[in-house]
Amino acid sequence: MTRGRTDLNRGIATLALAGIIALALAACSPIYRDHGYVPSDADLAALVVGVDSRDSVAETVGSPTVAGVMRDDAWYYVASEWKTVGPFAPEETSREVVAISFDADGVISNIERFGLKDGRVIALNRRVSDSNIKGVSFIRQLLGGLGNFTAEQFTRN
């Protein structure tokens, strides 16, 4: 009877160890989360630089994630993907920004798509009117500044 009980205890211990290992492996599998919204290339192709206005942009691709910070001369659509593995801090794996700039009359002057590669801002797609590109420095600041700070910087006295 003692031998049967020892084998049973050993079987339960093995099963418990297998369960703990399975839970540990499941906890380490990556979890992906998407945040924000960026219009597709097909939606952006429906917009015409120099013709469409803020109202037609809102109707075609939706309201922006962010509007111009100091002035209302641009709309920004921002989307990012985050990956979390186990107990580690979330890591941003991709970020994309679409900037639609407007002239003084509220007509589209530029449409640009930016991405982030190796910590550097890159232009993925750019449709520009004859005038100079506006708002690029803000986009570079927006994309370049995110992720370059730690929680310690906010908790110092």
C-alpha positions in Angstrom: 0.0 0.0 0.0 2.9 2.4 0.7 4.4 1.8 -2.7 1.1 2.6 -4.4 0.8 5.8 -2.5 4.4 6.8 -3.3 3.8 6.2 -7.0 0.6 8.2 -6.8 2.4 11.1 -5.1 5.1 11.0 -7.7 2.5 11.0 -10.5 0.8 14.0 -9.0 4.1 15.8 -8.5 5.0 15.1 -12.2 1.6 16.3 -13.3 1.9 19.5 -11.2 5.4 20.2 -12.6 4.2 19.7 -16.1 1.3 22.2 -15.4 3.7 24.8 -14.0 6.0 24.5 -17.0 3.0 24.8 -19.3 1.8 27.9 -17.5 5.3 29.4 -17.5 5.6 28.9 -21.3 2.2 30.3 -21.9 3.0 33.4 -19.8 6.1 34.0 -22.0 4.2 33.9 -25.3 4.1 37.4 -26.8 0.9 39.5 -26.6 0.4 42.0 -29.5 -1.8 45.1 -29.1 -2.7 47.7 -31.8 -3.4 51.3 -30.9 -4.7 54.1 -33.0 -5.8 54.3 -36.6 -4.2 55.1 -39.9 -6.1 55.3 -43.2 -5.2 52.7 -45.9 -3.5 53.7 -49.1 -6.7 53.1 -50.9 -8.6 55.6 -48.7 -5.8 58.1 -49.1 -5.8 57.6 -52.9 -9.4 58.9 -52.9 -8.2 62.3 -51.6 -7.0 64.9 -54.1 -4.3 67.4 -53.0 -5.4 70.9 -53.8 -9.1 69.9 -54.2 -10.4 68.1 -51.0 -11.2 70.0 -47.8 -11.3 69.1 -44.1 -14.9 68.1 -44.4 -14.3 65.7 -47.4 -11.2 64.3 -45.6 -13.3 63.6 -42.4 -16.0 62.0 -44.6 -13.5 59.8 -46.6 -11.0 58.7 -44.0 -12.5 59.7 -40.6 -11.6 62.1 -37.9 -7.9 62.5 -37.0 -6.1 61.0 -34.0 -4.4 64.4 -33.5 -4.9 67.8 -34.9 -2.2 70.6 -35.2 -0.8 71.4 -31.8 -0.4 75.2 -32.2 -2.5 75.8 -35.3 -5.2 73.7 -37.0 -3.2 73.4 -40.2 -2.7 69.6 -40.2 -4.4 66.4 -39.1 -2.4 63.4 -37.9 -3.5 59.8 -37.9 -1.2 57.7 -35.6 -1.1 53.9 -35.2 1.3 51.7 -33.3 1.8 48.0 -32.5 3.1 46.9 -29.1 4.5 43.5 -28.0 4.5 42.3 -24.4 6.4 39.2 -23.4 5.9 37.8 -20.0 6.7 40.2 -17.1 8.8 42.5 -19.3 7.7 46.1 -20.3 5.8 46.5 -23.5 7.9 47.2 -26.6 6.7 49.2 -29.5 7.3 47.2 -32.7 5.9 49.6 -35.3 4.6 53.1 -35.6 3.0 54.8 -38.5 1.8 58.4 -38.9 -0.2 59.9 -41.7 0.0 63.7 -41.9 -2.6 65.6 -43.9 -1.7 69.3 -44.1 -4.2 72.1 -45.1 -3.6 75.5 -46.5 -5.2 78.7 -45.1 -8.5 77.9 -47.0 -8.8 74.4 -45.5 -7.8 72.6 -48.7 -5.3 69.7 -48.6 -1.8 70.9 -49.4 0.2 67.7 -48.5 -0.4 64.0 -47.6 2.5 62.2 -46.1 3.0 58.7 -44.5 5.8 58.2 -42.0 7.1 55.1 -40.3 9.8 54.3 -37.7 12.7 52.1 -38.6 15.6 51.6 -36.2 14.6 54.6 -34.1 14.7 57.0 -37.1 11.7 58.6 -38.9 11.4 57.6 -42.5 8.9 58.9 -45.1 7.0 55.9 -46.5 4.8 57.8 -48.9 4.5 61.5 -49.8 2.0 63.3 -52.0 2.9 67.0 -52.0 1.5 70.1 -53.7 3.7 72.7 -55.3 4.2 74.5 -52.0 6.8 73.5 -49.4 6.2 70.6 -47.0 4.8 71.8 -43.7 4.7 70.1 -40.3 7.6 67.7 -40.9 9.6 68.8 -37.9 6.5 68.2 -35.6 6.2 64.6 -37.0 9.9 64.0 -36.5 9.5 65.2 -32.9 6.4 63.1 -32.4 8.0 59.9 -33.7 11.4 60.5 -32.4 10.5 61.4 -28.9 8.2 58.5 -28.0 9.9 55.7 -26.3 13.0 57.7 -25.4 12.1 58.2 -21.8 11.8 56.1 -18.7 9.5 56.0 -15.7 12.4 57.3 -13.6 12.3 60.6 -15.4 8.8 61.2 -14.2 9.3 60.1 -10.5 12.4 62.3 -9.7 11.8 65.0 -7.1 
